Amino acid sequence: MRTSTLLRWGGFAALAAGIVKALSELGALLLIGAQPDRVYALTWPWTVLLALSLAAAFLSLMGLIALYARQVQQSGSRGLVGFGLAALGTMMHFGHVWTGLFLVPALAASVA
């Protein structure tokens, strides 16, 4: 597969990440609202919305990699630092959503 094709798919991944994250947040606003996590963590909308957020975080990381690969020659060392910080933040968000998807329901079930 050519490099330009991979970069194009990375752009589509970044676009899809934004759309999926927006849908996830809108769904959380409409379905969850201000209910506490321990009440809502055992329902199916919790699982679906956090799975969407997890997919958005993964797609966002793929988009970041493609963006950096496209601009690596022009960005220099500052671009590398910026990419590293953006990738680290995205991975931390991925871990946060992973915890909400898998750990919070288990904790809510043990409390309830």
N, C-alpha and C positions, 0 to 999 in steps of 0.2 A: 504494500500500500504506500502511496506517495505521501510525502510530508505535508503537502498542501491539503490533501484530503483529511489527514489527521487534525490539522489545525482548523479546518472548516468544521469538523465534528466537535472540536473543543469549543468553538464559538456557539454552535447549537446547544452544547451542554450548558454553557453559561446562560444562554437565553432561557432554556428549559428550567434551570435552577431558579431563576427569578420568578418565573410563572408558577412553578410548583410551590415555592416558599410563600408567595402571595396567596395562593389558594389555601394553603395550610393555615396561615395566620387568619385569613378571613373565616375559615371553617371553625377555628378555635374561638374566635370572637362570637360567632353565631351559635355554636353548639355548647361550648363550655362556659363562656362568660366568666363570672367571678366566683364560681364554685371552687371549693378547696380541692387540691389534688387527691387527697385520700378518699374523697367521695367519688370522684370522676375517673380515677385511674383504672378502675376495673371494668369500664364500659368499652364498647367497640369503637366509638368515635375517637377516644383517646389513642387507641392503637393505630387507627387509620391516619389520624392527623400527625402523630409523631413518626410514623413510617414515611409519610410524605416529606416531613422535615428532614428525616435522615437521608432520603433520596436527594433532596435539594442540596444538602451539605456535600454529598458525594459529587453531584454534578457540578457544584460550584468549584470544588477542588480540581476537577478535570478541566474546567474552563480557565482557572488560574494557571494551570500548567501549560495549556495551549497558548494563553496570552503571553506568558513569559517566554515560551519557546519562539514565538513570533517576533518578539522584541529584544531578544537576548543580545544581539549585536549592538543595538543603539542604547540599551539601558545601562550597561556598565555595572560597576560595583554597587551603586545606589539601587539600581533595579534588582540586583540579587538580594540585597538586604530587604527591600520592599516586598519582593516575592516571598522571601523566607518568613517575614512577619505575617503577611496575608495568609500564607499556607498554614502557619502555626495557629493563627486565630481560627481558621476554618476547621482545622483538626480538633481544636478545643471545643468548638461548637458541635462538631460531630460527636465527640465524647459526651457532651452535655445531653444531647438528644438521645444518644444510645442509653444513657443512664435513665432518662425519663421513660424510654420505651420498655426497658427490660427490668430495671431495679425498682422503680417507683411502684408498679403494680404488685410486685412481690411483697414489698414493704406494706402496701395498703391492705393486701390480703391478710398479712400476719397481724395487723392492728385491728381489722374489722372482725 
